Amino acid sequence: MLHQKLARFFSSDIGIDLGTANCLVYVKDRGVVLSEPSVVAIDKVTQEVLAVGVDAKMMLGRTPGNISAIRPMKDGVIADINITRHMLRYFIGKAKKYISPRRRLVKPRIVIAVPTGITEVETSAVQDTATHAGASNVILLEEPMAAAIGIGLPVGEPVGSMIIDIGGGTTEVAVISLAGIVECRSVRVGGDEMDQAIISNMKRVYNLQIGERTAEDIKISIGNVYPTDAGETEMEVIGHDLLSRLPKVVKITSKDVRSWLLEPVTSIVEAVRSTIERCPPDICKDLYEHGIFLAGGGALLRGLDKLISEEMNLNCFVAEDPLLAVARGTGDFLQNIDSFGVRSPEF
């Protein structure tokens, strides 16, 4: 017991939002200290890791034949265990710069946010990867619970709170009350699916091949899912003409992108609808009074809050700093673990 107490005193807890698109790291008493793309560049011949995070993302779509830029997370879970280990070890190493030298001597305890739909095999992969990356103990926290905690919803109170966390690979929809999940849906649709919709429609409509980074730029620059009073915006896109095999420029509008995003966004809206439909009447009353909250990178998609509000007949709000919600939630959970009514044997 004394050994455990000393270990807690000298260690530093870390919370990780291990996302498909981005990895965010929270260090106890320091806040979110790291936010980098979940990308690793490797030499395909030697399997040597050449770059991780921001540096590796810059290589996406631009690598020579012997270098491969890999996203080892797919649909919110680990697709390549070995590459993810390298990535986690790298991020944990960078985070340790924000930990006092005394506390670096002891392996950190780590909380990792995971999708609610994660399988036993995927759970084991996450735990094993974090342990090999340098964790002393690992606890998995469901992403919607982490997001709800991170934006300050009253998760421990006898009142229903609804959170929609839209990440790169998954969308987590959950209704939370008394520190537990009352109803939830996890759909493997998120920012990546939206990017792929843009890529496939650019090819179908304009015979133009574009990369993932260009698709993401389009989504961020002019993407929306609800018409605005300001009217439609335009953007020039440069890609590879599939007929001439030469570079080509086309002009697209926000209206184009809105129609292209319809399919993935409809999947998210239907997940929200089915979650609400299964809620008890008293929970529905709470949702009507307090509304729905959006978190994750997908929450920044223009007009999504208005669309969901209109479809569900409920107020819908975008959380402050939605990209940081899950990471902050893992940190808040670490610092106030007993008050949330959730306890793990690792702690």
MOFEN-V501208 format. One record per residue. N is the residue number from 1. RES is the residue in one letter. SS is DSSP state (helix for helix, strand for strand, loop for the rest). PHI is phi in whole degrees, 0 to 359 (999 if undefined). Layout:
N:RES:SS:PHI  N:RES:SS:PHI
This chain:
1:M:loop:999  2:L:helix:298  3:H:helix:299  4:Q:helix:295  5:K:helix:296  6:L:helix:295  7:A:helix:298  8:R:helix:296  9:F:helix:293  10:F:helix:268  11:S:loop:267  12:S:loop:233  13:D:loop:285  14:I:strand:229  15:G:strand:248  16:I:strand:230  17:D:strand:263  18:L:strand:271  19:G:loop:268  20:T:loop:295  21:A:loop:263  22:N:strand:222  23:C:strand:244  24:L:strand:243  25:V:strand:237  26:Y:strand:250  27:V:strand:248  28:K:loop:306  29:D:loop:73  30:R:loop:242  31:G:strand:88  32:V:strand:284  33:V:strand:253  34:L:strand:210  35:S:strand:215  36:E:strand:222  37:P:strand:298  38:S:loop:276  39:V:loop:226  40:V:strand:228  41:A:strand:258  42:I:strand:231  43:D:strand:278  44:K:loop:293  45:V:loop:276  46:T:loop:266  47:Q:loop:65  48:E:loop:286  49:V:strand:282  50:L:strand:261  51:A:strand:200  52:V:strand:224  53:G:loop:76  54:V:helix:303  55:D:helix:298  56:A:helix:289  57:K:helix:296  58:M:loop:299  59:M:loop:271  60:L:loop:304  61:G:loop:78  62:R:loop:229  63:T:loop:273  64:P:loop:289  65:G:loop:300  66:N:loop:269  67:I:strand:242  68:S:strand:235  69:A:strand:265  70:I:strand:245  71:R:loop:255  72:P:loop:285  73:M:strand:257  74:K:strand:222  75:D:loop:55  76:G:loop:82  77:V:strand:229  78:I:strand:285  79:A:loop:259  80:D:loop:229  81:I:helix:296  82:N:helix:297  83:I:helix:292  84:T:helix:296  85:R:helix:300  86:H:helix:299  87:M:helix:296  88:L:helix:296  89:R:helix:299  90:Y:helix:295  91:F:helix:293  92:I:helix:296  93:G:helix:299  94:K:helix:293  95:A:helix:293  96:K:helix:296  97:K:helix:296  98:Y:helix:265  99:I:loop:254  100:S:loop:297  101:P:loop:307  102:R:loop:297  103:R:helix:281  104:R:helix:289  105:L:helix:289  106:V:loop:250  107:K:loop:301  108:P:loop:285  109:R:strand:273  110:I:strand:234  111:V:strand:255  112:I:strand:239  113:A:strand:278  114:V:strand:227  115:P:loop:296  116:T:loop:292  117:G:loop:271  118:I:loop:293  119:T:loop:273  120:E:helix:297  121:V:helix:296  122:E:helix:293  123:T:helix:299  124:S:helix:298  125:A:helix:296  126:V:helix:296  127:Q:helix:297  128:D:helix:296  129:T:helix:296  130:A:helix:295  131:T:helix:296  132:H:helix:292  133:A:loop:277  134:G:loop:120  135:A:loop:275  136:S:loop:277  137:N:strand:224  138:V:strand:231  139:I:strand:233  140:L:strand:258  141:L:strand:241  142:E:strand:298  143:E:helix:305  144:P:helix:297  145:M:helix:295  146:A:helix:298  147:A:helix:297  148:A:helix:297  149:I:helix:296  150:G:helix:296  151:I:loop:260  152:G:loop:86  153:L:loop:290  154:P:loop:281  155:V:loop:296  156:G:loop:272  157:E:loop:267  158:P:loop:281  159:V:loop:216  160:G:loop:281  161:S:strand:234  162:M:strand:247  163:I:strand:233  164:I:strand:239  165:D:strand:253  166:I:strand:255  167:G:loop:259  168:G:loop:287  169:G:loop:251  170:T:loop:222  171:T:strand:241  172:E:strand:253  173:V:strand:245  174:A:strand:212  175:V:strand:249  176:I:strand:240  177:S:strand:204  178:L:loop:51  179:A:loop:62  180:G:strand:222  181:I:strand:268  182:V:strand:283  183:E:strand:218  184:C:strand:204  185:R:strand:221  186:S:strand:237  187:V:strand:243  188:R:loop:275  189:V:loop:226  190:G:loop:197  191:G:helix:300  192:D:helix:296  193:E:helix:296  194:M:helix:295  195:D:helix:299  196:Q:helix:295  197:A:helix:296  198:I:helix:293  199:I:helix:300  200:S:helix:293  201:N:helix:283  202:M:helix:297  203:K:helix:289  204:R:helix:291  205:V:helix:275  206:Y:helix:244  207:N:loop:54  208:L:strand:241  209:Q:strand:268  210:I:loop:236  211:G:loop:268  212:E:helix:297  213:R:helix:294  214:T:helix:294  215:A:helix:298  216:E:helix:295  217:D:helix:299  218:I:helix:298  219:K:helix:301  220:I:helix:288  221:S:helix:285  222:I:helix:229  223:G:loop:293  224:N:strand:201  225:V:loop:234  226:Y:loop:210  227:P:loop:301  228:T:loop:244  229:D:loop:294  230:A:loop:287  231:G:loop:88  232:E:loop:273  233:T:loop:250  234:E:strand:238  235:M:strand:205  236:E:strand:271  237:V:strand:237  238:I:strand:254  239:G:strand:209  240:H:strand:255  241:D:strand:293  242:L:loop:285  243:L:loop:268  244:S:loop:275  245:R:loop:65  246:L:loop:241  247:P:strand:298  248:K:strand:214  249:V:strand:246  250:V:strand:231  251:K:strand:251  252:I:strand:239  253:T:strand:241  254:S:helix:295  255:K:helix:294  256:D:helix:302  257:V:helix:297  258:R:helix:301  259:S:helix:291  260:W:helix:290  261:L:loop:275  262:L:helix:302  263:E:helix:295  264:P:helix:295  265:V:helix:292  266:T:helix:298  267:S:helix:298  268:I:helix:292  269:V:helix:299  270:E:helix:292  271:A:helix:294  272:V:helix:295  273:R:helix:299  274:S:helix:294  275:T:helix:293  276:I:helix:295  277:E:helix:299  278:R:loop:269  279:C:loop:284  280:P:loop:297  281:P:helix:305  282:D:helix:294  283:I:helix:293  284:C:helix:301  285:K:helix:299  286:D:helix:299  287:L:helix:294  288:Y:helix:296  289:E:helix:281  290:H:helix:249  291:G:loop:86  292:I:strand:245  293:F:strand:238  294:L:strand:256  295:A:strand:223  296:G:loop:86  297:G:helix:300  298:G:helix:294  299:A:helix:295  300:L:helix:277  301:L:loop:294  302:R:strand:302  303:G:loop:83  304:L:helix:296  305:D:helix:298  306:K:helix:293  307:L:helix:297  308:I:helix:295  309:S:helix:300  310:E:helix:292  311:E:helix:289  312:M:helix:261  313:N:loop:58  314:L:loop:224  315:N:loop:293  316:C:strand:228  317:F:strand:235  318:V:strand:273  319:A:loop:295  320:E:loop:291  321:D:loop:50  322:P:helix:300  323:L:helix:295  324:L:helix:266  325:A:helix:303  326:V:helix:294  327:A:helix:298  328:R:helix:297  329:G:helix:296  330:T:helix:296  331:G:helix:290  332:D:helix:298  333:F:helix:298  334:L:helix:299  335:Q:helix:280  336:N:loop:224  337:I:helix:301  338:D:helix:290  339:S:helix:289  340:F:helix:273  341:G:loop:73  342:V:loop:239  343:R:loop:227  344:S:loop:238  345:P:loop:298  346:E:loop:294  347:F:loop:256
